[in-house]
Amino acid sequence: CSTRYYNRHLDTWIDRVGLRDCDLVYANTMNCFFAIDAAKKEKIPSVWNIRESSYEKDTFGKISNAVANRAFKCFQYPYRIVFVARATSDLFEKYNESNNFCLIRNVLAERDIEISLKKPETFPKERFVLLNVGTICKRKAQDEIVSAFEALSSTILKDTALVFLGVKS
């Protein structure tokens, strides 16, 4: 989209969601950069949770270069930009001009484990499961996990599953 289109729709979105009545804006994923931009415009604190493992302009969708540059400028605005993996945070380090990056790793909540165990057909049959969630790619050195797993004793291996859950890039 063009800058003119973006500005017009940003104002419409601010009105439609009643942003001026909010105390905080939380944006989940890079595509929600417009919410961070809107929060800045309305002087509302924000937190941006970035999960993507790439930062190309295409990550923001079909936008002009001018709007993409504005999206990247949004890295300066939030109180915190939360990453769930150090490797992802490192990808964006060049945008950390405001020193507002932080790492909060995702964890599988105990209640989620209980739900999975109640559905045995969806859970590996091994006694132990080593679960790696996230984009599967060379940059994350997941081959080291496989090598370490293969080095385990045969006693441990017979009761253990190694599961990678994510999109391969």
Buried (B, 14 or more C-beta within 10 A) or exposed (E): BEBEEBBEEBEEBBEEEEBEEBEEBBBEEBEBBBBBBBBBBBEBBBBBBBBBBBBEBEBBEEBBEEBBEBBBBBBBBBBBBBBBBEBBBEBBEEBBEEEBBEEEEEEEEEEEEEEBEEEEEEBBEBEEBBEBBBBBBEEBEBEEBEEEBEEEEEEEBEEBBBEBEBEEE
